[in-house]
């Protein structure tokens, strides 16, 4: 099984909240753990919103 790396996703962001440092714009939440893990734990399936970031020029 291939793990989804949220840090490579267009929707991932880092928050300023120490208790919830990871965020997902696609699903609209902040979490203490990586968003793809929370999505998997909640739904039982992998994140379907993953979109690879475009490389910096």
PyMOL CGO cylinders between C-alpha atoms (Angstrom):
from pymol import cmd
from pymol.cgo import CYLINDER

trace = [
    CYLINDER, 0.00, 0.00, 0.00, 1.35, 3.41, -0.98, 0.3, 1, 1, 1, 1, 1, 1,
    CYLINDER, 1.35, 3.41, -0.98, 1.06, 6.10, 1.67, 0.3, 1, 1, 1, 1, 1, 1,
    CYLINDER, 1.06, 6.10, 1.67, -0.11, 9.55, 0.71, 0.3, 1, 1, 1, 1, 1, 1,
    CYLINDER, -0.11, 9.55, 0.71, 2.43, 12.25, 1.59, 0.3, 1, 1, 1, 1, 1, 1,
    CYLINDER, 2.43, 12.25, 1.59, 0.32, 15.27, 2.49, 0.3, 1, 1, 1, 1, 1, 1,
    CYLINDER, 0.32, 15.27, 2.49, 3.36, 17.55, 2.43, 0.3, 1, 1, 1, 1, 1, 1,
    CYLINDER, 3.36, 17.55, 2.43, 3.45, 17.06, -1.34, 0.3, 1, 1, 1, 1, 1, 1,
    CYLINDER, 3.45, 17.06, -1.34, -0.24, 17.93, -1.72, 0.3, 1, 1, 1, 1, 1, 1,
    CYLINDER, -0.24, 17.93, -1.72, -1.57, 21.25, -2.98, 0.3, 1, 1, 1, 1, 1, 1,
    CYLINDER, -1.57, 21.25, -2.98, -4.17, 21.38, -0.18, 0.3, 1, 1, 1, 1, 1, 1,
    CYLINDER, -4.17, 21.38, -0.18, -1.84, 20.75, 2.77, 0.3, 1, 1, 1, 1, 1, 1,
    CYLINDER, -1.84, 20.75, 2.77, -0.80, 23.65, 5.00, 0.3, 1, 1, 1, 1, 1, 1,
    CYLINDER, -0.80, 23.65, 5.00, 0.99, 24.17, 8.29, 0.3, 1, 1, 1, 1, 1, 1,
    CYLINDER, 0.99, 24.17, 8.29, -0.95, 26.05, 10.96, 0.3, 1, 1, 1, 1, 1, 1,
    CYLINDER, -0.95, 26.05, 10.96, 0.30, 28.26, 13.77, 0.3, 1, 1, 1, 1, 1, 1,
    CYLINDER, 0.30, 28.26, 13.77, -1.62, 26.22, 16.35, 0.3, 1, 1, 1, 1, 1, 1,
    CYLINDER, -1.62, 26.22, 16.35, 0.70, 23.97, 18.38, 0.3, 1, 1, 1, 1, 1, 1,
    CYLINDER, 0.70, 23.97, 18.38, -2.13, 21.57, 19.20, 0.3, 1, 1, 1, 1, 1, 1,
    CYLINDER, -2.13, 21.57, 19.20, -3.26, 21.27, 15.54, 0.3, 1, 1, 1, 1, 1, 1,
    CYLINDER, -3.26, 21.27, 15.54, -0.21, 21.90, 13.32, 0.3, 1, 1, 1, 1, 1, 1,
    CYLINDER, -0.21, 21.90, 13.32, -1.47, 20.16, 10.13, 0.3, 1, 1, 1, 1, 1, 1,
    CYLINDER, -1.47, 20.16, 10.13, -4.27, 21.41, 7.92, 0.3, 1, 1, 1, 1, 1, 1,
    CYLINDER, -4.27, 21.41, 7.92, -6.15, 20.35, 4.80, 0.3, 1, 1, 1, 1, 1, 1,
    CYLINDER, -6.15, 20.35, 4.80, -7.87, 22.96, 2.64, 0.3, 1, 1, 1, 1, 1, 1,
    CYLINDER, -7.87, 22.96, 2.64, -9.71, 20.32, 0.58, 0.3, 1, 1, 1, 1, 1, 1,
    CYLINDER, -9.71, 20.32, 0.58, -11.51, 18.85, 3.59, 0.3, 1, 1, 1, 1, 1, 1,
    CYLINDER, -11.51, 18.85, 3.59, -11.42, 22.04, 5.67, 0.3, 1, 1, 1, 1, 1, 1,
    CYLINDER, -11.42, 22.04, 5.67, -9.88, 20.87, 8.92, 0.3, 1, 1, 1, 1, 1, 1,
    CYLINDER, -9.88, 20.87, 8.92, -6.82, 21.19, 11.17, 0.3, 1, 1, 1, 1, 1, 1,
    CYLINDER, -6.82, 21.19, 11.17, -5.40, 18.21, 13.02, 0.3, 1, 1, 1, 1, 1, 1,
    CYLINDER, -5.40, 18.21, 13.02, -2.61, 17.11, 15.36, 0.3, 1, 1, 1, 1, 1, 1,
    CYLINDER, -2.61, 17.11, 15.36, -1.75, 14.37, 12.84, 0.3, 1, 1, 1, 1, 1, 1,
    CYLINDER, -1.75, 14.37, 12.84, -1.13, 14.27, 9.10, 0.3, 1, 1, 1, 1, 1, 1,
    CYLINDER, -1.13, 14.27, 9.10, -4.51, 14.76, 7.32, 0.3, 1, 1, 1, 1, 1, 1,
    CYLINDER, -4.51, 14.76, 7.32, -4.29, 11.62, 5.17, 0.3, 1, 1, 1, 1, 1, 1,
    CYLINDER, -4.29, 11.62, 5.17, -4.01, 9.47, 8.33, 0.3, 1, 1, 1, 1, 1, 1,
    CYLINDER, -4.01, 9.47, 8.33, -7.06, 11.12, 9.86, 0.3, 1, 1, 1, 1, 1, 1,
    CYLINDER, -7.06, 11.12, 9.86, -9.05, 10.64, 6.63, 0.3, 1, 1, 1, 1, 1, 1,
    CYLINDER, -9.05, 10.64, 6.63, -8.06, 6.96, 6.53, 0.3, 1, 1, 1, 1, 1, 1,
    CYLINDER, -8.06, 6.96, 6.53, -8.96, 6.41, 10.20, 0.3, 1, 1, 1, 1, 1, 1,
    CYLINDER, -8.96, 6.41, 10.20, -12.32, 8.16, 9.78, 0.3, 1, 1, 1, 1, 1, 1,
    CYLINDER, -12.32, 8.16, 9.78, -13.46, 6.66, 6.48, 0.3, 1, 1, 1, 1, 1, 1,
    CYLINDER, -13.46, 6.66, 6.48, -11.42, 3.49, 6.04, 0.3, 1, 1, 1, 1, 1, 1,
    CYLINDER, -11.42, 3.49, 6.04, -10.27, 4.60, 2.61, 0.3, 1, 1, 1, 1, 1, 1,
    CYLINDER, -10.27, 4.60, 2.61, -7.37, 6.67, 1.29, 0.3, 1, 1, 1, 1, 1, 1,
    CYLINDER, -7.37, 6.67, 1.29, -7.68, 10.39, 0.67, 0.3, 1, 1, 1, 1, 1, 1,
    CYLINDER, -7.68, 10.39, 0.67, -9.31, 11.05, -2.70, 0.3, 1, 1, 1, 1, 1, 1,
    CYLINDER, -9.31, 11.05, -2.70, -8.52, 14.77, -2.72, 0.3, 1, 1, 1, 1, 1, 1,
    CYLINDER, -8.52, 14.77, -2.72, -4.71, 14.44, -3.04, 0.3, 1, 1, 1, 1, 1, 1,
    CYLINDER, -4.71, 14.44, -3.04, -3.33, 16.69, -5.76, 0.3, 1, 1, 1, 1, 1, 1,
    CYLINDER, -3.33, 16.69, -5.76, 0.43, 16.82, -6.34, 0.3, 1, 1, 1, 1, 1, 1,
    CYLINDER, 0.43, 16.82, -6.34, 1.98, 20.27, -5.95, 0.3, 1, 1, 1, 1, 1, 1,
    CYLINDER, 1.98, 20.27, -5.95, 3.44, 21.79, -9.07, 0.3, 1, 1, 1, 1, 1, 1,
    CYLINDER, 3.44, 21.79, -9.07, 7.24, 22.02, -8.89, 0.3, 1, 1, 1, 1, 1, 1,
    CYLINDER, 7.24, 22.02, -8.89, 8.74, 25.42, -8.13, 0.3, 1, 1, 1, 1, 1, 1,
    CYLINDER, 8.74, 25.42, -8.13, 10.39, 27.08, -11.08, 0.3, 1, 1, 1, 1, 1, 1,
]
cmd.load_cgo(trace, "trace")
